[in-house]
Amino acid sequence: MHEPQPEIQHFAKNWQQQLAEAFNNIKDLCRYLHLAPDDLPVSAVAAENFPLRVPLSFAACIEKGNPNDPLLRQILPVNEELNIYPGFSHDPVGDLASATQTGVLHKYHGRVLLINTGSCAINCRYCFRRNFPYADLQLSKQKEDAAIQAIQDDATISEVILSGGDPLLLSDARLARLIQQLNNIEHLQRIRIHSRLPIVLPARITDELINSLKLSAKQIIIITHCNHANEISDRVVTACNSLKNSGITLFNQAVLLKGVNDNAKALCNLSEQLFSHGIIPYYLHLLDKATGTGHFKVSEQDALVLIQQVQAALPGYLVPKLVKEQAGAASKQAIF
């Protein structure tokens, strides 16, 4: 089936233009998906608390006319976000307690995380940083030098993680500058980039971006974030192939989400699809308990049953590690 003409015109634009044209209005999104807002549990208040933002490249993967589509559930502001769930908070993984004065998050031995930007191409409703004070902790260009110096001064650090928001929303020039600064730190071995953009805005994976990443003398690892096989469009495959063919190692981390991927068939299909396109299914996270996300929770007991079903169906290298993050712990906590 051919794409409608407006979609063809949209996907011919560069990634910045595609990002600027992302859906930010519930009615516009519903109109595109052939859904009636009045028939959905949408919440204008939830959208005020955490705005809707969905690139067309992701929306195009949602089944038209299906109010229960697993991709739609990930991005639609709904009434359930306003419910209060015990144990859920604005800082569920202890990011604020691990932040240093230089803007570096140092939670685990040998690794530090830089909040490079507070912006994302898509606002996932389950986001654990949906309430994060980015204005206080994201690295401005001025703070960046202090963070680099702090890493330089700590020889125990072997890996720097670029996070956000989404670090691939930085310009190619800014990324190249940051990579060059990290290249000069002798004890660093790897640069890890956590990004949803190869999945939700694959147009961002340009030749210019890849050339910027190739400047690294350190090993580059990209952690994609894909929760359901339906997110893997032809455009996503092309983007990930470009990264893989440039020598970049690709891993995926998914979040176990009620109503999205909380069945063995969906998880098996996700692992199969990822691996067939050169992405290793690495982590399956239990939901981080951020305020506004409780309706996505799958219990640890149910999660364990699911991953055992996945293990029974797939070879071991396709079974992601089931983990949870606990504030103050020395590492991710393995459940299976």
C-alpha positions in Angstrom: 0.0 0.0 0.0 1.4 3.4 -1.0 1.7 6.1 1.7 -0.6 9.1 1.4 0.9 12.0 -0.5 1.3 14.2 2.7 3.4 11.5 4.4 5.6 11.2 1.3 6.2 15.0 1.4 6.8 14.9 5.2 9.4 12.1 5.0 11.3 13.9 2.3 12.1 16.7 4.8 15.1 16.8 7.0 15.0 15.6 10.6 14.7 19.0 12.1 11.6 19.8 9.9 10.1 16.4 10.8 10.6 17.1 14.5 9.0 20.6 14.2 6.0 18.9 12.6 5.5 16.4 15.4 1.9 16.0 16.7 1.4 18.1 19.8 -2.4 18.2 19.8 -4.7 15.3 20.8 -7.3 16.2 18.2 -4.8 16.3 15.3 -3.3 13.0 16.3 -6.7 11.4 16.6 -7.8 12.8 13.3 -4.7 11.3 11.6 -5.4 7.9 13.3 -9.1 7.9 12.4 -10.1 7.9 16.0 -12.7 10.1 17.9 -11.2 11.8 21.0 -14.6 11.5 22.7 -14.3 7.7 22.5 -10.9 7.6 24.2 -10.0 8.1 27.9 -7.9 11.2 26.9 -7.1 13.9 29.5 -6.3 17.5 28.7 -5.0 17.9 32.3 -2.5 15.0 31.7 -1.4 16.7 28.5 -0.8 19.9 30.4 1.2 18.1 33.0 3.3 16.3 30.4 2.7 17.5 26.8 1.9 15.3 23.9 4.7 15.0 21.4 4.8 12.4 18.7 6.7 12.4 15.4 4.8 11.3 12.3 7.4 8.6 11.8 6.2 6.9 15.0 2.5 7.8 14.5 2.6 6.1 11.1 3.4 2.8 12.8 0.1 3.0 14.8 -2.8 1.0 13.4 -5.4 3.4 12.2 -8.8 3.1 13.9 -7.5 0.9 16.7 -7.9 2.6 20.1 -6.1 -0.2 21.8 -3.0 -0.1 19.7 0.1 -0.8 21.9 2.0 2.1 20.3 -0.8 4.5 20.9 -1.0 3.5 24.6 2.7 4.7 24.9 2.0 8.2 23.8 -1.6 9.2 24.5 -2.3 11.3 27.6 -5.0 9.5 29.6 -7.1 10.0 32.7 -5.2 7.2 34.5 -2.1 9.5 34.7 -3.9 11.6 37.3 -4.4 8.6 39.7 -2.2 8.5 42.8 -0.3 5.2 43.3 1.6 4.4 46.5 5.3 4.4 46.2 5.4 6.5 43.0 7.4 9.7 43.1 9.0 12.5 41.0 12.5 10.9 41.3 12.0 7.1 41.2 15.6 6.1 40.5 17.5 8.5 42.8 18.9 10.7 40.0 18.9 13.8 42.1 20.8 12.2 45.0 23.6 11.1 42.6 24.0 14.4 40.8 27.3 16.3 41.4 27.8 20.0 41.3 29.3 19.7 37.8 26.1 18.2 36.4 27.5 14.6 36.3 25.3 11.8 37.6 27.6 9.2 39.2 25.5 6.3 40.4 27.5 3.2 39.4 31.2 2.4 39.7 33.2 3.2 36.6 30.4 5.0 34.8 29.0 8.5 34.8 26.0 9.9 33.0 25.7 13.3 31.4 22.3 14.9 31.0 23.0 16.6 27.7 19.6 18.0 27.0 16.1 17.9 28.5 14.5 17.6 25.0 13.0 14.5 23.5 11.6 13.8 20.0 8.7 11.9 21.7 7.1 12.1 25.1 6.5 8.6 26.3 3.9 8.5 28.9 5.8 6.0 31.1 9.0 8.2 31.1 10.8 8.0 34.4 12.2 11.5 33.9 8.8 13.1 33.1 9.1 15.2 36.2 12.9 15.8 36.1 14.3 19.3 36.8 16.2 19.6 33.6 16.7 23.3 34.0 18.9 22.6 37.0 20.9 19.6 35.8 21.2 19.5 32.0 24.6 20.5 30.7 24.8 23.9 29.2 27.8 24.6 27.0 29.3 26.4 30.0 28.7 23.5 32.4 30.0 21.0 29.9 33.7 22.0 30.4 33.4 21.5 34.2 31.8 18.1 33.7 34.6 17.1 31.3 37.2 18.2 33.8 35.5 16.2 36.5 35.7 13.1 34.4 39.3 13.8 33.5 40.2 14.1 37.2 38.6 10.7 38.1 40.7 7.8 36.7 38.1 5.2 37.9 35.7 6.3 35.2 35.9 4.1 32.1 32.6 4.9 30.4 30.6 8.0 29.8 26.9 7.7 29.1 25.2 10.5 27.1 21.5 10.8 28.2 18.7 13.2 28.5 16.2 13.9 27.2 17.8 12.5 24.1 21.4 13.3 23.3 21.0 12.8 19.6 18.9 16.0 19.5 22.1 17.8 20.0 23.5 19.3 16.7 26.2 17.4 14.9 28.7 20.2 15.8 27.9 20.0 19.5 28.1 16.2 19.5 31.4 16.3 17.6 32.8 18.8 20.1 31.8 16.7 23.0 33.2 13.5 21.5 36.5 15.3 20.8 36.7 16.4 24.4 36.0 12.9 25.6 38.6 11.5 23.2 41.3 13.5 25.1 40.6 11.6 28.3 43.0 8.7 28.3 41.3 6.5 30.9 38.0 6.5 29.1 37.3 3.4 27.0 33.7 3.8 25.8 31.0 6.4 25.1 27.5 5.1 25.4 24.6 7.0 23.9 21.0 6.3 25.1 18.6 7.4 22.4 15.0 6.7 21.2 15.6 8.7 18.0 16.7 5.7 15.8 13.3 4.3 16.6 11.0 7.3 16.7 12.8 9.7 14.4 15.0 7.6 12.1 15.6 10.6 9.8 18.1 11.9 12.5 20.5 9.1 11.5 22.2 11.1 8.8 25.6 10.7 7.1 26.7 13.9 9.0 25.7 12.4 12.3 27.6 9.1 11.6 30.6 11.2 10.6 30.5 13.0 13.9 30.3 9.7 15.8 33.2 8.3 13.7 35.4 11.1 15.2 35.5 9.0 18.4 38.7 7.2 19.3 36.6 5.5 22.0 34.2 2.6 21.3 30.7 3.9 20.6 27.7 2.0 21.9 24.1 3.1 21.1 21.3 1.9 23.4 18.1 2.1 21.4 14.7 2.1 23.2 12.1 0.0 21.5 9.2 -1.6 23.4 7.2 -3.3 20.6 8.1 -4.9 17.3 5.5 -2.6 15.5 7.9 0.3 16.1 10.4 -1.2 13.7 9.5 0.4 10.4 11.5 0.2 7.2 12.9 3.6 8.0 14.0 2.4 11.4 15.7 -0.6 9.8 17.6 1.7 7.3 18.7 4.0 10.1 19.9 1.1 12.3 21.7 -0.5 9.4 23.6 2.7 8.8 24.8 2.8 12.4 25.7 -0.9 12.5 27.6 -0.7 9.2 29.6 2.1 10.7 31.0 -0.1 13.4 28.6 1.1 16.1 27.4 -1.6 18.6 23.6 -1.5 19.1 21.8 -2.8 22.1 18.1 -2.3 23.0 16.4 -1.7 26.3 12.7 -2.0 26.6 10.3 -1.3 29.5 7.7 -3.9 30.5 4.4 -2.0 30.1 0.9 -3.2 30.9 -1.2 -3.1 27.7 1.8 -2.7 25.5 4.1 -5.7 25.7 3.0 -7.7 28.7 2.6 -11.0 27.0 5.2 -13.5 25.8 4.3 -13.4 22.2 4.9 -9.6 22.0 8.2 -9.9 23.9 9.4 -12.8 21.7 8.5 -11.0 18.5 10.3 -7.9 19.7 13.5 -9.8 20.4 13.4 -11.6 17.1 12.8 -8.4 15.1 15.5 -6.5 17.0 18.1 -9.2 16.5 17.2 -9.7 12.8 18.3 -6.1 12.3 21.5 -6.2 14.2 20.3 -5.0 17.6 20.9 -7.1 20.7 17.9 -7.3 23.1 19.8 -6.4 26.3 17.5 -5.2 29.1 13.8 -5.5 29.9 13.1 -3.0 32.7 10.4 -3.1 35.2 8.6 0.2 35.3 10.3 2.9 37.2 7.7 4.3 39.6 7.4 7.9 38.3 4.4 9.9 39.3 1.8 9.6 36.5 2.8 6.1 35.3 1.2 3.7 37.7 -1.3 2.4 35.1 1.6 0.8 33.2 2.8 -1.3 36.1 3.3 -5.1 35.7 4.0 -6.9 39.0 7.4 -8.4 39.5 5.8 -11.8 39.9 4.0 -11.5 36.6 7.1 -10.2 34.9 9.1 -13.3 36.1 6.5 -15.6 34.7 6.6 -13.7 31.4 10.4 -13.8 31.0 10.4 -17.5 31.8 7.9 -18.0 29.0 10.2 -16.1 26.7 13.2 -18.2 27.8 11.3 -21.4 27.0 10.5 -20.1 23.5 13.8 -18.4 22.4 17.5 -19.1 22.4 19.3 -17.6 25.3 21.0 -14.8 23.3 17.5 -13.4 22.5 16.3 -13.3 26.1 16.8 -9.8 27.6 17.9 -9.4 31.2 14.9 -8.6 33.4 16.0 -5.9 35.7 14.7 -3.1 38.0 16.5 0.1 39.1 16.6 0.8 42.8 17.6 4.1 44.2 21.0 3.9 45.9 21.8 0.4 44.7 25.3 -0.2 43.2 23.9 -1.5 39.9 20.7 -2.6 38.1 19.0 -5.3 40.1 18.7 -8.5 38.1 15.3 -10.3 38.5 16.0 -13.0 35.9 
